Amino acid sequence: MDGECPFIPALVENKRGESMVLKQAVLYGPKKGKRGYVDTFGRIWIRDRAHGDLPDHWDVQEDGGRDYFRVNVHGKLISTGNPDDE
């Protein structure tokens, strides 16, 4: 991604000592329980398909899912909002 919101992965080591991207579940909101990729800021990135007037994108969960924003596949911010509004 080359936009203003690139994904920079939080890396952890697996049992074999290999680096892998940390995954976590969302704790709050409509995405509660869904697992996504964690970035270096602790945000959880969940892939979402096109819907409404939005193309395929990432729902980026902040504060465990209490807030979020959407980023297109190129890292460009496309919307912000509160998950309780959906």
N, CA, C and O atoms as a Maestro MAE file, in Angstrom:
{
 s_m_m2io_version
 :::
 2.0.0
}

f_m_ct {
 s_m_title
 :::
 protein
 m_atom[344] {
  # First column is atom index #
  i_m_mmod_type
  r_m_x_coord
  r_m_y_coord
  r_m_z_coord
  i_m_residue_number
  s_m_chain_name
  s_m_pdb_residue_name
  s_m_pdb_atom_name
  i_m_atomic_number
  :::
  1 25 0.840 -1.183 0.000 1 A "MET " " N  " 7
  2 3 0.000 0.000 0.000 1 A "MET " " CA " 6
  3 2 0.879 1.238 0.000 1 A "MET " " C  " 6
  4 15 1.913 1.278 0.667 1 A "MET " " O  " 8
  5 25 0.464 2.239 -0.746 2 A "ASP " " N  " 7
  6 3 1.284 3.431 -0.844 2 A "ASP " " CA " 6
  7 2 0.529 4.703 -0.474 2 A "ASP " " C  " 6
  8 15 1.042 5.795 -0.719 2 A "ASP " " O  " 8
  9 25 -0.670 4.611 0.106 3 A "GLY " " N  " 7
  10 3 -1.456 5.774 0.475 3 A "GLY " " CA " 6
  11 2 -1.073 6.318 1.831 3 A "GLY " " C  " 6
  12 15 -0.061 5.925 2.410 3 A "GLY " " O  " 8
  13 25 -1.898 7.235 2.338 4 A "GLU " " N  " 7
  14 3 -1.600 7.873 3.620 4 A "GLU " " CA " 6
  15 2 -1.815 6.957 4.825 4 A "GLU " " C  " 6
  16 15 -1.413 7.303 5.935 4 A "GLU " " O  " 8
  17 25 -2.442 5.795 4.627 5 A "CYS " " N  " 7
  18 3 -2.687 4.842 5.718 5 A "CYS " " CA " 6
  19 2 -2.156 3.458 5.358 5 A "CYS " " C  " 6
  20 15 -2.936 2.514 5.226 5 A "CYS " " O  " 8
  21 25 -0.840 3.324 5.197 6 A "PRO " " N  " 7
  22 3 -0.305 2.010 4.844 6 A "PRO " " CA " 6
  23 2 -0.368 1.045 6.020 6 A "PRO " " C  " 6
  24 15 -0.319 1.457 7.179 6 A "PRO " " O  " 8
  25 25 -0.474 -0.225 5.714 7 A "PHE " " N  " 7
  26 3 -0.442 -1.262 6.746 7 A "PHE " " CA " 6
  27 2 1.015 -1.594 7.054 7 A "PHE " " C  " 6
  28 15 1.762 -2.023 6.175 7 A "PHE " " O  " 8
  29 25 1.411 -1.390 8.312 8 A "ILE " " N  " 7
  30 3 2.749 -1.766 8.778 8 A "ILE " " CA " 6
  31 2 2.532 -2.847 9.832 8 A "ILE " " C  " 6
  32 15 2.091 -2.541 10.940 8 A "ILE " " O  " 8
  33 25 2.832 -4.098 9.512 9 A "PRO " " N  " 7
  34 3 2.456 -5.212 10.381 9 A "PRO " " CA " 6
  35 2 3.221 -5.270 11.702 9 A "PRO " " C  " 6
  36 15 4.405 -4.942 11.777 9 A "PRO " " O  " 8
  37 25 2.501 -5.701 12.743 10 A "ALA " " N  " 7
  38 3 3.124 -6.045 14.017 10 A "ALA " " CA " 6
  39 2 3.568 -7.493 13.877 10 A "ALA " " C  " 6
  40 15 2.738 -8.381 13.686 10 A "ALA " " O  " 8
  41 25 4.861 -7.737 13.971 11 A "LEU " " N  " 7
  42 3 5.399 -9.073 13.752 11 A "LEU " " CA " 6
  43 2 5.679 -9.782 15.070 11 A "LEU " " C  " 6
  44 15 6.107 -9.167 16.046 11 A "LEU " " O  " 8
  45 25 5.429 -11.085 15.077 12 A "VAL " " N  " 7
  46 3 5.741 -11.962 16.213 12 A "VAL " " CA " 6
  47 2 6.432 -13.197 15.655 12 A "VAL " " C  " 6
  48 15 6.393 -13.453 14.451 12 A "VAL " " O  " 8
  49 25 7.059 -13.951 16.531 13 A "GLU " " N  " 7
  50 3 7.697 -15.191 16.099 13 A "GLU " " CA " 6
  51 2 6.794 -16.376 16.395 13 A "GLU " " C  " 6
  52 15 6.180 -16.449 17.460 13 A "GLU " " O  " 8
  53 25 6.714 -17.310 15.440 14 A "ASN " " N  " 7
  54 3 5.967 -18.539 15.685 14 A "ASN " " CA " 6
  55 2 6.878 -19.528 16.431 14 A "ASN " " C  " 6
  56 15 8.010 -19.191 16.780 14 A "ASN " " O  " 8
  57 25 6.384 -20.731 16.669 15 A "LYS " " N  " 7
  58 3 7.136 -21.737 17.432 15 A "LYS " " CA " 6
  59 2 8.441 -22.141 16.757 15 A "LYS " " C  " 6
  60 15 9.363 -22.618 17.419 15 A "LYS " " O  " 8
  61 25 8.521 -21.953 15.439 16 A "ARG " " N  " 7
  62 3 9.743 -22.303 14.691 16 A "ARG " " CA " 6
  63 2 10.716 -21.132 14.582 16 A "ARG " " C  " 6
  64 15 11.761 -21.240 13.940 16 A "ARG " " O  " 8
  65 25 10.362 -20.008 15.219 17 A "GLY " " N  " 7
  66 3 11.228 -18.835 15.174 17 A "GLY " " CA " 6
  67 2 11.066 -17.992 13.931 17 A "GLY " " C  " 6
  68 15 11.875 -17.099 13.682 17 A "GLY " " O  " 8
  69 25 10.031 -18.258 13.139 18 A "GLU " " N  " 7
  70 3 9.772 -17.496 11.919 18 A "GLU " " CA " 6
  71 2 8.877 -16.300 12.232 18 A "GLU " " C  " 6
  72 15 7.980 -16.394 13.070 18 A "GLU " " O  " 8
  73 25 9.121 -15.189 11.566 19 A "SER " " N  " 7
  74 3 8.287 -14.006 11.744 19 A "SER " " CA " 6
  75 2 6.937 -14.192 11.067 19 A "SER " " C  " 6
  76 15 6.849 -14.733 9.964 19 A "SER " " O  " 8
  77 25 5.895 -13.739 11.739 20 A "MET " " N  " 7
  78 3 4.555 -13.759 11.158 20 A "MET " " CA " 6
  79 2 3.797 -12.544 11.671 20 A "MET " " C  " 6
  80 15 4.159 -11.962 12.693 20 A "MET " " O  " 8
  81 25 2.740 -12.165 10.953 21 A "VAL " " N  " 7
  82 3 1.928 -11.019 11.340 21 A "VAL " " CA " 6
  83 2 1.003 -11.430 12.488 21 A "VAL " " C  " 6
  84 15 0.332 -12.460 12.421 21 A "VAL " " O  " 8
  85 25 0.979 -10.611 13.538 22 A "LEU " " N  " 7
  86 3 0.113 -10.849 14.684 22 A "LEU " " CA " 6
  87 2 -1.349 -10.737 14.259 22 A "LEU " " C  " 6
  88 15 -1.712 -9.828 13.512 22 A "LEU " " O  " 8
  89 25 -2.184 -11.655 14.731 23 A "LYS " " N  " 7
  90 3 -3.632 -11.601 14.484 23 A "LYS " " CA " 6
  91 2 -4.343 -11.505 15.819 23 A "LYS " " C  " 6
  92 15 -3.916 -12.114 16.800 23 A "LYS " " O  " 8
  93 25 -5.435 -10.738 15.863 24 A "GLN " " N  " 7
  94 3 -6.249 -10.590 17.062 24 A "GLN " " CA " 6
  95 2 -7.707 -10.479 16.669 24 A "GLN " " C  " 6
  96 15 -8.045 -10.147 15.532 24 A "GLN " " O  " 8
  97 25 -8.568 -10.767 17.647 25 A "ALA " " N  " 7
  98 3 -10.006 -10.619 17.452 25 A "ALA " " CA " 6
  99 2 -10.450 -9.243 17.928 25 A "ALA " " C  " 6
  100 15 -9.884 -8.686 18.868 25 A "ALA " " O  " 8
  101 25 -11.464 -8.707 17.272 26 A "VAL " " N  " 7
  102 3 -12.082 -7.452 17.665 26 A "VAL " " CA " 6
  103 2 -12.932 -7.717 18.911 26 A "VAL " " C  " 6
  104 15 -13.614 -8.738 18.996 26 A "VAL " " O  " 8
  105 25 -12.888 -6.799 19.865 27 A "LEU " " N  " 7
  106 3 -13.595 -6.989 21.141 27 A "LEU " " CA " 6
  107 2 -14.964 -6.326 21.212 27 A "LEU " " C  " 6
  108 15 -15.808 -6.750 22.002 27 A "LEU " " O  " 8
  109 25 -15.207 -5.285 20.398 28 A "TYR " " N  " 7
  110 3 -16.446 -4.507 20.488 28 A "TYR " " CA " 6
  111 2 -17.020 -4.237 19.099 28 A "TYR " " C  " 6
  112 15 -16.331 -4.388 18.090 28 A "TYR " " O  " 8
  113 25 -18.286 -3.837 19.063 29 A "GLY " " N  " 7
  114 3 -18.915 -3.400 17.825 29 A "GLY " " CA " 6
  115 2 -19.366 -4.530 16.923 29 A "GLY " " C  " 6
  116 15 -19.314 -5.700 17.302 29 A "GLY " " O  " 8
  117 25 -19.812 -4.173 15.719 30 A "PRO " " N  " 7
  118 3 -20.363 -5.158 14.786 30 A "PRO " " CA " 6
  119 2 -19.348 -6.195 14.294 30 A "PRO " " C  " 6
  120 15 -19.744 -7.265 13.831 30 A "PRO " " O  " 8
  121 25 -18.076 -5.905 14.383 31 A "LYS " " N  " 7
  122 3 -17.042 -6.860 13.955 31 A "LYS " " CA " 6
  123 2 -16.545 -7.708 15.133 31 A "LYS " " C  " 6
  124 15 -15.571 -8.447 14.992 31 A "LYS " " O  " 8
  125 25 -17.203 -7.608 16.283 32 A "LYS " " N  " 7
  126 3 -16.780 -8.348 17.480 32 A "LYS " " CA " 6
  127 2 -16.579 -9.826 17.153 32 A "LYS " " C  " 6
  128 15 -17.437 -10.461 16.538 32 A "LYS " " O  " 8
  129 25 -15.419 -10.371 17.579 33 A "GLY " " N  " 7
  130 3 -15.108 -11.775 17.349 33 A "GLY " " CA " 6
  131 2 -14.369 -12.057 16.057 33 A "GLY " " C  " 6
  132 15 -13.739 -13.107 15.927 33 A "GLY " " O  " 8
  133 25 -14.432 -11.141 15.092 34 A "LYS " " N  " 7
  134 3 -13.699 -11.351 13.832 34 A "LYS " " CA " 6
  135 2 -12.223 -11.111 14.077 34 A "LYS " " C  " 6
  136 15 -11.835 -10.198 14.805 34 A "LYS " " O  " 8
  137 25 -11.401 -11.954 13.448 35 A "ARG " " N  " 7
  138 3 -9.953 -11.830 13.582 35 A "ARG " " CA " 6
  139 2 -9.377 -11.091 12.385 35 A "ARG " " C  " 6
  140 15 -9.812 -11.271 11.247 35 A "ARG " " O  " 8
  141 25 -8.403 -10.268 12.670 36 A "GLY " " N  " 7
  142 3 -7.739 -9.534 11.614 36 A "GLY " " CA " 6
  143 2 -6.270 -9.364 11.917 36 A "GLY " " C  " 6
  144 15 -5.770 -9.855 12.928 36 A "GLY " " O  " 8
  145 25 -5.587 -8.671 11.041 37 A "TYR " " N  " 7
  146 3 -4.151 -8.452 11.148 37 A "TYR " " CA " 6
  147 2 -3.875 -7.182 11.953 37 A "TYR " " C  " 6
  148 15 -4.507 -6.149 11.727 37 A "TYR " " O  " 8
  149 25 -2.938 -7.261 12.884 38 A "VAL " " N  " 7
  150 3 -2.616 -6.133 13.755 38 A "VAL " " CA " 6
  151 2 -1.445 -5.355 13.167 38 A "VAL " " C  " 6
  152 15 -0.471 -5.938 12.691 38 A "VAL " " O  " 8
  153 25 -1.557 -4.013 13.209 39 A "ASP " " N  " 7
  154 3 -0.453 -3.169 12.747 39 A "ASP " " CA " 6
  155 2 0.364 -2.670 13.937 39 A "ASP " " C  " 6
  156 15 0.046 -2.979 15.085 39 A "ASP " " O  " 8
  157 25 1.397 -1.913 13.666 40 A "THR " " N  " 7
  158 3 2.294 -1.439 14.716 40 A "THR " " CA " 6
  159 2 1.623 -0.443 15.670 40 A "THR " " C  " 6
  160 15 2.180 -0.143 16.726 40 A "THR " " O  " 8
  161 25 0.458 0.065 15.325 41 A "PHE " " N  " 7
  162 3 -0.290 0.969 16.196 41 A "PHE " " CA " 6
  163 2 -1.332 0.219 17.027 41 A "PHE " " C  " 6
  164 15 -2.064 0.837 17.801 41 A "PHE " " O  " 8
  165 25 -1.407 -1.115 16.873 42 A "GLY " " N  " 7
  166 3 -2.373 -1.917 17.621 42 A "GLY " " CA " 6
  167 2 -3.756 -1.953 17.007 42 A "GLY " " C  " 6
  168 15 -4.693 -2.467 17.619 42 A "GLY " " O  " 8
  169 25 -3.899 -1.413 15.802 43 A "ARG " " N  " 7
  170 3 -5.190 -1.437 15.099 43 A "ARG " " CA " 6
  171 2 -5.356 -2.784 14.418 43 A "ARG " " C  " 6
  172 15 -4.374 -3.403 14.006 43 A "ARG " " O  " 8
  173 25 -6.605 -3.240 14.298 44 A "ILE " " N  " 7
  174 3 -6.895 -4.535 13.675 44 A "ILE " " CA " 6
  175 2 -7.503 -4.285 12.295 44 A "ILE " " C  " 6
  176 15 -8.524 -3.610 12.164 44 A "ILE " " O  " 8
  177 25 -6.856 -4.840 11.270 45 A "TRP " " N  " 7
  178 3 -7.278 -4.661 9.889 45 A "TRP " " CA " 6
  179 2 -8.079 -5.885 9.448 45 A "TRP " " C  " 6
  180 15 -7.581 -7.011 9.478 45 A "TRP " " O  " 8
  181 25 -9.331 -5.649 9.039 46 A "ILE " " N  " 7
  182 3 -10.208 -6.729 8.587 46 A "ILE " " CA " 6
  183 2 -10.629 -6.438 7.146 46 A "ILE " " C  " 6
  184 15 -11.149 -5.364 6.842 46 A "ILE " " O  " 8
  185 25 -10.402 -7.395 6.283 47 A "ARG " " N  " 7
  186 3 -10.754 -7.246 4.863 47 A "ARG " " CA " 6
  187 2 -12.270 -7.259 4.720 47 A "ARG " " C  " 6
  188 15 -12.951 -8.071 5.347 47 A "ARG " " O  " 8
  189 25 -12.798 -6.357 3.892 48 A "ASP " " N  " 7
  190 3 -14.245 -6.293 3.666 48 A "ASP " " CA " 6
  191 2 -14.494 -6.147 2.172 48 A "ASP " " C  " 6
  192 15 -13.774 -5.432 1.474 48 A "ASP " " O  " 8
  193 25 -15.508 -6.826 1.702 49 A "ARG " " N  " 7
  194 3 -15.883 -6.783 0.289 49 A "ARG " " CA " 6
  195 2 -16.649 -5.499 -0.020 49 A "ARG " " C  " 6
  196 15 -17.135 -4.813 0.879 49 A "ARG " " O  " 8
  197 25 -16.744 -5.195 -1.298 50 A "ALA " " N  " 7
  198 3 -17.495 -4.028 -1.746 50 A "ALA " " CA " 6
  199 2 -18.946 -4.125 -1.278 50 A "ALA " " C  " 6
  200 15 -19.563 -5.189 -1.331 50 A "ALA " " O  " 8
  201 25 -19.470 -3.000 -0.824 51 A "HIS " " N  " 7
  202 3 -20.888 -2.907 -0.450 51 A "HIS " " CA " 6
  203 2 -21.295 -1.448 -0.515 51 A "HIS " " C  " 6
  204 15 -20.465 -0.551 -0.366 51 A "HIS " " O  " 8
  205 25 -22.582 -1.222 -0.739 52 A "GLY " " N  " 7
  206 3 -23.035 0.155 -0.908 52 A "GLY " " CA " 6
  207 2 -22.262 0.799 -2.039 52 A "GLY " " C  " 6
  208 15 -22.154 0.237 -3.128 52 A "GLY " " O  " 8
  209 25 -21.720 1.988 -1.778 53 A "ASP " " N  " 7
  210 3 -20.916 2.667 -2.796 53 A "ASP " " CA " 6
  211 2 -19.423 2.516 -2.549 53 A "ASP " " C  " 6
  212 15 -18.622 3.248 -3.129 53 A "ASP " " O  " 8
  213 25 -19.039 1.568 -1.690 54 A "LEU " " N  " 7
  214 3 -17.631 1.354 -1.351 54 A "LEU " " CA " 6
  215 2 -17.038 0.194 -2.154 54 A "LEU " " C  " 6
  216 15 -17.695 -0.829 -2.346 54 A "LEU " " O  " 8
  217 25 -15.808 0.353 -2.619 55 A "PRO " " N  " 7
  218 3 -15.114 -0.767 -3.284 55 A "PRO " " CA " 6
  219 2 -14.599 -1.746 -2.219 55 A "PRO " " C  " 6
  220 15 -14.786 -1.508 -1.025 55 A "PRO " " O  " 8
  221 25 -13.959 -2.834 -2.636 56 A "ASP " " N  " 7
  222 3 -13.269 -3.695 -1.670 56 A "ASP " " CA " 6
  223 2 -12.364 -2.802 -0.828 56 A "ASP " " C  " 6
  224 15 -11.741 -1.873 -1.342 56 A "ASP " " O  " 8
  225 25 -12.297 -3.093 0.478 57 A "HIS " " N  " 7
  226 3 -11.547 -2.218 1.374 57 A "HIS " " CA " 6
  227 2 -11.173 -2.949 2.657 57 A "HIS " " C  " 6
  228 15 -11.513 -4.119 2.837 57 A "HIS " " O  " 8
  229 25 -10.473 -2.257 3.544 58 A "TRP " " N  " 7
  230 3 -10.134 -2.752 4.867 58 A "TRP " " CA " 6
  231 2 -10.917 -1.939 5.895 58 A "TRP " " C  " 6
  232 15 -10.936 -0.710 5.825 58 A "TRP " " O  " 8
  233 25 -11.566 -2.615 6.852 59 A "ASP " " N  " 7
  234 3 -12.150 -1.961 8.017 59 A "ASP " " CA " 6
  235 2 -11.069 -2.002 9.083 59 A "ASP " " C  " 6
  236 15 -10.707 -3.076 9.564 59 A "ASP " " O  " 8
  237 25 -10.555 -0.844 9.452 60 A "VAL " " N  " 7
  238 3 -9.453 -0.758 10.399 60 A "VAL " " CA " 6
  239 2 -10.041 -0.398 11.771 60 A "VAL " " C  " 6
  240 15 -10.517 0.716 11.988 60 A "VAL " " O  " 8
  241 25 -9.994 -1.364 12.679 61 A "GLN " " N  " 7
  242 3 -10.598 -1.227 14.003 61 A "GLN " " CA " 6
  243 2 -9.607 -0.584 14.967 61 A "GLN " " C  " 6
  244 15 -8.464 -1.026 15.085 61 A "GLN " " O  " 8
  245 25 -10.058 0.461 15.653 62 A "GLU " " N  " 7
  246 3 -9.247 1.113 16.671 62 A "GLU " " CA " 6
  247 2 -9.876 0.861 18.033 62 A "GLU " " C  " 6
  248 15 -11.089 0.679 18.139 62 A "GLU " " O  " 8
  249 25 -9.058 0.851 19.062 63 A "ASP " " N  " 7
  250 3 -9.533 0.689 20.439 63 A "ASP " " CA " 6
  251 2 -10.423 -0.546 20.583 63 A "ASP " " C  " 6
  252 15 -11.489 -0.488 21.195 63 A "ASP " " O  " 8
  253 25 -9.971 -1.659 20.012 64 A "GLY " " N  " 7
  254 3 -10.681 -2.927 20.146 64 A "GLY " " CA " 6
  255 2 -11.977 -3.021 19.379 64 A "GLY " " C  " 6
  256 15 -12.717 -3.991 19.541 64 A "GLY " " O  " 8
  257 25 -12.275 -2.027 18.539 65 A "GLY " " N  " 7
  258 3 -13.510 -2.022 17.757 65 A "GLY " " CA " 6
  259 2 -14.464 -0.914 18.173 65 A "GLY " " C  " 6
  260 15 -15.564 -0.811 17.631 65 A "GLY " " O  " 8
  261 25 -14.060 -0.089 19.120 66 A "ARG " " N  " 7
  262 3 -14.919 1.024 19.549 66 A "ARG " " CA " 6
  263 2 -15.003 2.120 18.489 66 A "ARG " " C  " 6
  264 15 -15.949 2.908 18.477 66 A "ARG " " O  " 8
  265 25 -14.028 2.167 17.617 67 A "ASP " " N  " 7
  266 3 -14.021 3.130 16.519 67 A "ASP " " CA " 6
  267 2 -13.358 2.450 15.320 67 A "ASP " " C  " 6
  268 15 -12.696 1.425 15.482 67 A "ASP " " O  " 8
  269 25 -13.525 2.994 14.151 68 A "TYR " " N  " 7
  270 3 -12.939 2.404 12.959 68 A "TYR " " CA " 6
  271 2 -12.828 3.430 11.853 68 A "TYR " " C  " 6
  272 15 -13.413 4.511 11.923 68 A "TYR " " O  " 8
  273 25 -12.074 3.080 10.840 69 A "PHE " " N  " 7
  274 3 -12.058 3.829 9.586 69 A "PHE " " CA " 6
  275 2 -11.836 2.826 8.467 69 A "PHE " " C  " 6
  276 15 -11.426 1.690 8.709 69 A "PHE " " O  " 8
  277 25 -12.106 3.250 7.249 70 A "ARG " " N  " 7
  278 3 -11.967 2.370 6.091 70 A "ARG " " CA " 6
  279 2 -10.857 2.865 5.195 70 A "ARG " " C  " 6
  280 15 -10.690 4.066 4.981 70 A "ARG " " O  " 8
  281 25 -10.092 1.901 4.669 71 A "VAL " " N  " 7
  282 3 -8.955 2.193 3.812 71 A "VAL " " CA " 6
  283 2 -9.094 1.337 2.558 71 A "VAL " " C  " 6
  284 15 -9.390 0.145 2.645 71 A "VAL " " O  " 8
  285 25 -8.877 1.951 1.382 72 A "ASN " " N  " 7
  286 3 -8.963 1.146 0.160 72 A "ASN " " CA " 6
  287 2 -7.726 0.260 0.024 72 A "ASN " " C  " 6
  288 15 -6.824 0.326 0.858 72 A "ASN " " O  " 8
  289 25 -7.678 -0.547 -0.994 73 A "VAL " " N  " 7
  290 3 -6.596 -1.519 -1.155 73 A "VAL " " CA " 6
  291 2 -5.243 -0.865 -1.446 73 A "VAL " " C  " 6
  292 15 -4.216 -1.545 -1.450 73 A "VAL " " O  " 8
  293 25 -5.237 0.448 -1.688 74 A "HIS " " N  " 7
  294 3 -4.002 1.176 -1.948 74 A "HIS " " CA " 6
  295 2 -3.544 1.985 -0.738 74 A "HIS " " C  " 6
  296 15 -2.566 2.728 -0.826 74 A "HIS " " O  " 8
  297 25 -4.247 1.849 0.401 75 A "GLY " " N  " 7
  298 3 -3.868 2.565 1.610 75 A "GLY " " CA " 6
  299 2 -4.431 3.962 1.727 75 A "GLY " " C  " 6
  300 15 -3.976 4.744 2.561 75 A "GLY " " O  " 8
  301 25 -5.419 4.293 0.902 76 A "LYS " " N  " 7
  302 3 -6.029 5.618 0.945 76 A "LYS " " CA " 6
  303 2 -7.274 5.576 1.837 76 A "LYS " " C  " 6
  304 15 -8.122 4.696 1.686 76 A "LYS " " O  " 8
  305 25 -7.378 6.532 2.765 77 A "LEU " " N  " 7
  306 3 -8.534 6.651 3.643 77 A "LEU " " CA " 6
  307 2 -9.780 6.925 2.808 77 A "LEU " " C  " 6
  308 15 -9.792 7.846 1.991 77 A "LEU " " O  " 8
  309 25 -10.847 6.113 3.013 78 A "ILE " " N  " 7
  310 3 -12.070 6.340 2.236 78 A "ILE " " CA " 6
  311 2 -13.259 6.713 3.104 78 A "ILE " " C  " 6
  312 15 -14.216 7.290 2.587 78 A "ILE " " O  " 8
  313 25 -13.248 6.408 4.412 79 A "SER " " N  " 7
  314 3 -14.321 6.876 5.289 79 A "SER " " CA " 6
  315 2 -13.950 6.616 6.740 79 A "SER " " C  " 6
  316 15 -13.081 5.803 7.053 79 A "SER " " O  " 8
  317 25 -14.642 7.338 7.612 80 A "THR " " N  " 7
  318 3 -14.476 7.140 9.050 80 A "THR " " CA " 6
  319 2 -15.859 6.975 9.645 80 A "THR " " C  " 6
  320 15 -16.860 7.296 9.005 80 A "THR " " O  " 8
  321 25 -15.917 6.482 10.854 81 A "GLY " " N  " 7
  322 3 -17.225 6.342 11.481 81 A "GLY " " CA " 6
  323 2 -17.154 5.596 12.789 81 A "GLY " " C  " 6
  324 15 -16.098 5.125 13.212 81 A "GLY " " O  " 8
  325 25 -18.302 5.502 13.414 82 A "ASN " " N  " 7
  326 3 -18.463 4.797 14.668 82 A "ASN " " CA " 6
  327 2 -19.184 3.494 14.361 82 A "ASN " " C  " 6
  328 15 -20.221 3.523 13.698 82 A "ASN " " O  " 8
  329 25 -18.675 2.338 14.821 83 A "PRO " " N  " 7
  330 3 -19.312 1.064 14.482 83 A "PRO " " CA " 6
  331 2 -20.740 0.944 14.978 83 A "PRO " " C  " 6
  332 15 -21.500 0.136 14.445 83 A "PRO " " O  " 8
  333 25 -21.133 1.719 15.982 84 A "ASP " " N  " 7
  334 3 -22.514 1.668 16.461 84 A "ASP " " CA " 6
  335 2 -23.476 2.322 15.479 84 A "ASP " " C  " 6
  336 15 -24.688 2.130 15.574 84 A "ASP " " O  " 8
  337 25 -22.941 3.097 14.531 85 A "ASP " " N  " 7
  338 3 -23.787 3.761 13.525 85 A "ASP " " CA " 6
  339 2 -24.194 2.831 12.410 85 A "ASP " " C  " 6
  340 15 -25.087 3.167 11.633 85 A "ASP " " O  " 8
  341 25 -23.568 1.665 12.300 86 A "GLU " " N  " 7
  342 3 -23.886 0.746 11.178 86 A "GLU " " CA " 6
  343 2 -25.079 -0.114 11.492 86 A "GLU " " C  " 6
  344 15 -25.481 -0.936 10.668 86 A "GLU " " O  " 8
  :::
 }
 m_bond[343] {
  # First column is bond index #
  i_m_from
  i_m_to
  i_m_order
  :::
  1 1 2 1
  2 2 3 1
  3 3 4 2
  4 3 5 1
  5 5 6 1
  6 6 7 1
  7 7 8 2
  8 7 9 1
  9 9 10 1
  10 10 11 1
  11 11 12 2
  12 11 13 1
  13 13 14 1
  14 14 15 1
  15 15 16 2
  16 15 17 1
  17 17 18 1
  18 18 19 1
  19 19 20 2
  20 19 21 1
  21 21 22 1
  22 22 23 1
  23 23 24 2
  24 23 25 1
  25 25 26 1
  26 26 27 1
  27 27 28 2
  28 27 29 1
  29 29 30 1
  30 30 31 1
  31 31 32 2
  32 31 33 1
  33 33 34 1
  34 34 35 1
  35 35 36 2
  36 35 37 1
  37 37 38 1
  38 38 39 1
  39 39 40 2
  40 39 41 1
  41 41 42 1
  42 42 43 1
  43 43 44 2
  44 43 45 1
  45 45 46 1
  46 46 47 1
  47 47 48 2
  48 47 49 1
  49 49 50 1
  50 50 51 1
  51 51 52 2
  52 51 53 1
  53 53 54 1
  54 54 55 1
  55 55 56 2
  56 55 57 1
  57 57 58 1
  58 58 59 1
  59 59 60 2
  60 59 61 1
  61 61 62 1
  62 62 63 1
  63 63 64 2
  64 63 65 1
  65 65 66 1
  66 66 67 1
  67 67 68 2
  68 67 69 1
  69 69 70 1
  70 70 71 1
  71 71 72 2
  72 71 73 1
  73 73 74 1
  74 74 75 1
  75 75 76 2
  76 75 77 1
  77 77 78 1
  78 78 79 1
  79 79 80 2
  80 79 81 1
  81 81 82 1
  82 82 83 1
  83 83 84 2
  84 83 85 1
  85 85 86 1
  86 86 87 1
  87 87 88 2
  88 87 89 1
  89 89 90 1
  90 90 91 1
  91 91 92 2
  92 91 93 1
  93 93 94 1
  94 94 95 1
  95 95 96 2
  96 95 97 1
  97 97 98 1
  98 98 99 1
  99 99 100 2
  100 99 101 1
  101 101 102 1
  102 102 103 1
  103 103 104 2
  104 103 105 1
  105 105 106 1
  106 106 107 1
  107 107 108 2
  108 107 109 1
  109 109 110 1
  110 110 111 1
  111 111 112 2
  112 111 113 1
  113 113 114 1
  114 114 115 1
  115 115 116 2
  116 115 117 1
  117 117 118 1
  118 118 119 1
  119 119 120 2
  120 119 121 1
  121 121 122 1
  122 122 123 1
  123 123 124 2
  124 123 125 1
  125 125 126 1
  126 126 127 1
  127 127 128 2
  128 127 129 1
  129 129 130 1
  130 130 131 1
  131 131 132 2
  132 131 133 1
  133 133 134 1
  134 134 135 1
  135 135 136 2
  136 135 137 1
  137 137 138 1
  138 138 139 1
  139 139 140 2
  140 139 141 1
  141 141 142 1
  142 142 143 1
  143 143 144 2
  144 143 145 1
  145 145 146 1
  146 146 147 1
  147 147 148 2
  148 147 149 1
  149 149 150 1
  150 150 151 1
  151 151 152 2
  152 151 153 1
  153 153 154 1
  154 154 155 1
  155 155 156 2
  156 155 157 1
  157 157 158 1
  158 158 159 1
  159 159 160 2
  160 159 161 1
  161 161 162 1
  162 162 163 1
  163 163 164 2
  164 163 165 1
  165 165 166 1
  166 166 167 1
  167 167 168 2
  168 167 169 1
  169 169 170 1
  170 170 171 1
  171 171 172 2
  172 171 173 1
  173 173 174 1
  174 174 175 1
  175 175 176 2
  176 175 177 1
  177 177 178 1
  178 178 179 1
  179 179 180 2
  180 179 181 1
  181 181 182 1
  182 182 183 1
  183 183 184 2
  184 183 185 1
  185 185 186 1
  186 186 187 1
  187 187 188 2
  188 187 189 1
  189 189 190 1
  190 190 191 1
  191 191 192 2
  192 191 193 1
  193 193 194 1
  194 194 195 1
  195 195 196 2
  196 195 197 1
  197 197 198 1
  198 198 199 1
  199 199 200 2
  200 199 201 1
  201 201 202 1
  202 202 203 1
  203 203 204 2
  204 203 205 1
  205 205 206 1
  206 206 207 1
  207 207 208 2
  208 207 209 1
  209 209 210 1
  210 210 211 1
  211 211 212 2
  212 211 213 1
  213 213 214 1
  214 214 215 1
  215 215 216 2
  216 215 217 1
  217 217 218 1
  218 218 219 1
  219 219 220 2
  220 219 221 1
  221 221 222 1
  222 222 223 1
  223 223 224 2
  224 223 225 1
  225 225 226 1
  226 226 227 1
  227 227 228 2
  228 227 229 1
  229 229 230 1
  230 230 231 1
  231 231 232 2
  232 231 233 1
  233 233 234 1
  234 234 235 1
  235 235 236 2
  236 235 237 1
  237 237 238 1
  238 238 239 1
  239 239 240 2
  240 239 241 1
  241 241 242 1
  242 242 243 1
  243 243 244 2
  244 243 245 1
  245 245 246 1
  246 246 247 1
  247 247 248 2
  248 247 249 1
  249 249 250 1
  250 250 251 1
  251 251 252 2
  252 251 253 1
  253 253 254 1
  254 254 255 1
  255 255 256 2
  256 255 257 1
  257 257 258 1
  258 258 259 1
  259 259 260 2
  260 259 261 1
  261 261 262 1
  262 262 263 1
  263 263 264 2
  264 263 265 1
  265 265 266 1
  266 266 267 1
  267 267 268 2
  268 267 269 1
  269 269 270 1
  270 270 271 1
  271 271 272 2
  272 271 273 1
  273 273 274 1
  274 274 275 1
  275 275 276 2
  276 275 277 1
  277 277 278 1
  278 278 279 1
  279 279 280 2
  280 279 281 1
  281 281 282 1
  282 282 283 1
  283 283 284 2
  284 283 285 1
  285 285 286 1
  286 286 287 1
  287 287 288 2
  288 287 289 1
  289 289 290 1
  290 290 291 1
  291 291 292 2
  292 291 293 1
  293 293 294 1
  294 294 295 1
  295 295 296 2
  296 295 297 1
  297 297 298 1
  298 298 299 1
  299 299 300 2
  300 299 301 1
  301 301 302 1
  302 302 303 1
  303 303 304 2
  304 303 305 1
  305 305 306 1
  306 306 307 1
  307 307 308 2
  308 307 309 1
  309 309 310 1
  310 310 311 1
  311 311 312 2
  312 311 313 1
  313 313 314 1
  314 314 315 1
  315 315 316 2
  316 315 317 1
  317 317 318 1
  318 318 319 1
  319 319 320 2
  320 319 321 1
  321 321 322 1
  322 322 323 1
  323 323 324 2
  324 323 325 1
  325 325 326 1
  326 326 327 1
  327 327 328 2
  328 327 329 1
  329 329 330 1
  330 330 331 1
  331 331 332 2
  332 331 333 1
  333 333 334 1
  334 334 335 1
  335 335 336 2
  336 335 337 1
  337 337 338 1
  338 338 339 1
  339 339 340 2
  340 339 341 1
  341 341 342 1
  342 342 343 1
  343 343 344 2
  :::
 }
}
